[in-house]
Amino acid sequence: MAKLAPSILSADFYHLKSEVETAIQCGADWMHIDVMDFHFVPQLSFGAKIVADIKKHNSVFCDVHLMVTNPADHIDSFVKAGADLINFHVEVPYHCDRILQEIREKNTKTGITINPATPVEQLKHILPLVDLVLVMSVNPGFSGQKCLDYALDKIRQLKTIREKNQYNFVIEVDGGISPKNVDQVLSLGADVIVSGSAFFNADINSKKDFANTIHHYKG
């Protein structure tokens, strides 16, 4: 069963508690936490406290996406806050395997993210080390962008590599995913769908329908 991970970057921050609880009631499996540093991407979002506050009141799986230049500087704070999975961009650090090892040693799941223009080949040496690969289907930094269809072929490539090598990572996709294209994304092999504005800007019935489409997909 595929999973839905709404990105709270698109939530109404004034009503964040209600937004998170409504998302879960409508079928969200994870909460996707986009952390931006105004350097790697041209936006600034939030730090570890948002995870700590969610975890204080809810056991929902928190999937932390570090869109930052120095991911190693943020590992401790998000682990302490209760992050269940921490992923960062392959394009940024010099020592991906070292950071992945540090995350794993802290009993937290590991993830790696790949931008639309970055080839899957760049991941080949670290795929055995990760629990999740996040395929960006937009250039990171802003919600509400249109999906870059050429990036979706990475899902198919990763699924093939996973089957050939018997790896265990799940494939997550983020960027412009909505009810209009989610079937295509699922058919390519995605396991986790991140959705921001398409989810949080919808009414409750549409949220539930979107979640049901993902959960009941038959590949």
C-alpha positions as CSV (number, residue, x, y, z in Angstrom):
1,M,0.0,0.0,0.0
2,A,1.4,3.4,-1.0
3,K,1.5,6.1,1.6
4,L,0.5,9.8,1.6
5,A,2.8,12.4,3.2
6,P,1.3,15.9,3.1
7,S,3.9,18.6,3.2
8,I,3.0,21.0,6.0
9,L,4.9,23.8,4.2
10,S,1.5,24.3,2.4
11,A,-0.6,24.2,5.6
12,D,-2.1,27.2,7.2
13,F,0.4,27.9,9.9
14,Y,-2.1,29.9,12.0
15,H,-4.2,26.7,12.3
16,L,-1.3,24.2,12.1
17,K,-2.6,21.9,14.8
18,S,-6.0,21.6,13.1
19,E,-4.3,21.2,9.7
20,V,-2.1,18.3,10.9
21,E,-5.0,16.5,12.7
22,T,-7.4,17.0,9.7
23,A,-4.7,15.6,7.4
24,I,-4.4,12.5,9.5
25,Q,-8.2,12.0,9.8
26,C,-8.4,12.3,6.0
27,G,-5.9,9.5,5.5
28,A,-2.4,11.0,5.8
29,D,0.2,8.4,6.8
30,W,3.2,10.7,7.3
31,M,3.9,14.4,7.8
32,H,6.5,15.7,5.4
33,I,8.6,18.5,7.1
34,D,10.4,20.7,4.5
35,V,13.4,22.4,6.2
36,M,14.8,25.3,4.2
37,D,17.8,27.5,5.0
38,F,17.5,30.4,2.5
39,H,20.8,29.3,1.1
40,F,20.5,25.9,-0.7
41,V,17.0,27.0,-1.7
42,P,15.6,30.6,-1.8
43,Q,13.2,30.1,1.1
44,L,13.3,30.0,4.9
45,S,11.0,27.6,6.7
46,F,11.3,26.1,10.2
47,G,13.5,24.2,12.5
48,A,13.4,21.2,14.8
49,K,10.8,22.7,17.2
50,I,8.0,22.1,14.8
51,V,8.7,18.3,14.9
52,A,9.1,18.4,18.7
53,D,5.7,20.1,19.0
54,I,3.9,17.7,16.7
55,K,5.5,14.7,18.5
56,K,4.4,16.1,21.8
57,H,0.8,15.6,20.9
58,N,0.8,13.1,18.1
59,S,2.7,9.9,17.1
60,V,2.4,10.5,13.4
61,F,5.6,9.5,11.4
62,C,7.6,12.7,10.7
63,D,9.6,12.6,7.5
64,V,12.1,15.5,7.6
65,H,13.5,16.8,4.3
66,L,16.6,18.9,4.8
67,M,16.9,21.4,1.9
68,V,20.0,22.9,3.5
69,T,23.6,23.5,2.6
70,N,25.0,21.9,5.7
71,P,22.7,18.9,6.6
72,A,25.2,17.5,9.2
73,D,24.6,20.6,11.3
74,H,20.9,19.7,11.7
75,I,21.0,16.0,12.5
76,D,21.2,16.2,16.3
77,S,18.4,18.7,16.7
78,F,16.0,16.8,14.6
79,V,16.8,13.5,16.1
80,K,16.2,14.9,19.6
81,A,12.9,16.5,18.4
82,G,11.7,13.0,17.4
83,A,12.1,12.9,13.6
84,D,11.4,9.4,12.4
85,L,13.3,9.8,9.1
86,I,15.9,12.4,8.0
87,N,16.7,12.9,4.3
88,F,19.0,15.4,2.7
89,H,20.2,16.2,-0.9
90,V,22.9,14.2,-2.6
91,E,23.9,17.5,-4.4
92,V,25.1,19.1,-1.2
93,P,27.5,17.3,1.2
94,Y,31.0,16.0,0.4
95,H,30.5,13.0,2.6
96,C,27.0,11.5,2.1
97,D,27.9,8.1,3.6
98,R,29.3,9.7,6.8
99,I,26.1,11.7,7.4
100,L,23.9,8.6,6.6
101,Q,25.9,6.6,9.1
102,E,25.5,9.3,11.7
103,I,21.7,9.3,11.2
104,R,21.5,5.5,11.4
105,E,23.6,5.4,14.6
106,K,21.0,7.6,16.2
107,N,18.3,5.0,15.4
108,T,16.6,7.2,12.9
109,K,15.7,6.1,9.3
110,T,17.9,7.5,6.5
111,G,16.9,9.1,3.2
112,I,18.6,10.8,0.3
113,T,17.0,13.3,-2.1
114,I,17.7,13.9,-5.8
115,N,16.9,17.0,-7.7
116,P,15.2,16.9,-11.1
117,A,18.4,17.5,-13.2
118,T,20.6,15.2,-11.1
119,P,21.1,11.7,-12.7
120,V,20.3,8.6,-10.7
121,E,23.8,7.4,-11.4
122,Q,25.0,9.8,-8.7
123,L,23.2,7.7,-6.1
124,K,24.5,4.3,-6.9
125,H,27.1,3.9,-4.2
126,I,24.8,5.0,-1.4
127,L,21.6,3.2,-2.3
128,P,22.5,0.2,0.0
129,L,22.7,2.7,2.9
130,V,19.3,4.4,2.7
131,D,15.8,3.6,3.8
132,L,14.2,6.1,1.3
133,V,15.0,7.9,-1.9
134,L,13.1,11.1,-2.5
135,V,12.7,12.1,-6.1
136,M,12.1,15.8,-6.6
137,S,9.8,16.4,-9.5
138,V,10.1,20.2,-9.1
139,N,13.1,22.3,-8.3
140,P,13.0,22.6,-4.5
141,G,12.1,25.7,-2.6
142,F,8.5,26.6,-3.3
143,S,5.2,24.9,-3.1
144,G,2.6,25.0,-5.8
145,Q,5.0,24.3,-8.7
146,K,4.1,22.3,-11.8
147,C,5.5,18.7,-12.0
148,L,8.5,18.3,-14.2
149,D,7.5,15.2,-16.1
150,Y,11.0,14.3,-17.2
151,A,12.0,13.8,-13.6
152,L,9.5,11.1,-13.1
153,D,11.6,8.6,-15.1
154,K,13.9,8.4,-12.1
155,I,11.1,6.5,-10.3
156,R,11.2,3.8,-12.9
157,Q,15.0,3.7,-12.8
158,L,15.2,3.4,-9.1
159,K,12.5,0.7,-9.0
160,T,14.6,-1.3,-11.5
161,I,17.8,-0.9,-9.5
162,R,16.0,-1.8,-6.3
163,E,14.7,-5.1,-7.8
164,K,17.9,-6.0,-9.5
165,N,20.0,-5.5,-6.3
166,Q,17.4,-6.5,-3.8
167,Y,17.7,-3.2,-2.0
168,N,15.1,-2.2,0.6
169,F,14.6,1.6,0.1
170,V,11.2,3.0,-0.6
171,I,10.7,5.6,-3.3
172,E,9.1,8.9,-2.4
173,V,8.1,11.6,-4.9
174,D,7.6,15.3,-4.2
175,G,6.6,18.1,-6.5
176,G,3.4,18.9,-8.3
177,I,1.7,15.7,-7.4
178,S,-2.1,15.9,-7.5
179,P,-5.2,13.8,-8.2
180,K,-4.6,14.6,-11.9
181,N,-1.2,12.8,-12.2
182,V,-1.0,10.6,-9.1
183,D,-2.0,7.4,-10.9
184,Q,0.9,7.9,-13.4
185,V,3.4,8.4,-10.5
186,L,2.1,5.3,-8.7
187,S,2.3,3.2,-11.8
188,L,6.0,4.1,-12.2
189,G,6.7,2.6,-8.8
190,A,6.4,5.3,-6.2
191,D,5.8,4.1,-2.6
192,V,5.2,7.5,-0.9
193,I,3.5,10.5,-2.3
194,V,4.3,14.0,-1.0
195,S,1.6,16.5,-1.7
196,G,1.5,20.1,-0.6
197,S,-0.9,22.7,-2.0
198,A,-2.9,20.1,-3.9
199,F,-3.7,18.4,-0.6
200,F,-4.0,21.3,1.9
201,N,-6.0,23.5,-0.4
202,A,-8.6,20.8,-1.1
203,D,-11.8,20.3,0.8
204,I,-12.1,17.4,3.2
205,N,-13.9,15.0,0.8
206,S,-11.2,15.7,-1.9
207,K,-8.5,15.0,0.7
208,K,-10.1,11.7,1.6
209,D,-10.5,10.8,-2.1
210,F,-6.8,11.6,-2.8
211,A,-5.7,9.4,0.1
212,N,-7.9,6.5,-1.0
213,T,-6.6,6.7,-4.5
214,I,-3.0,6.3,-3.1
215,H,-3.8,3.6,-0.6
216,H,-5.9,1.5,-2.9
217,Y,-3.7,1.7,-6.0
218,K,-3.2,-1.7,-7.6
219,G,0.0,-1.8,-9.6
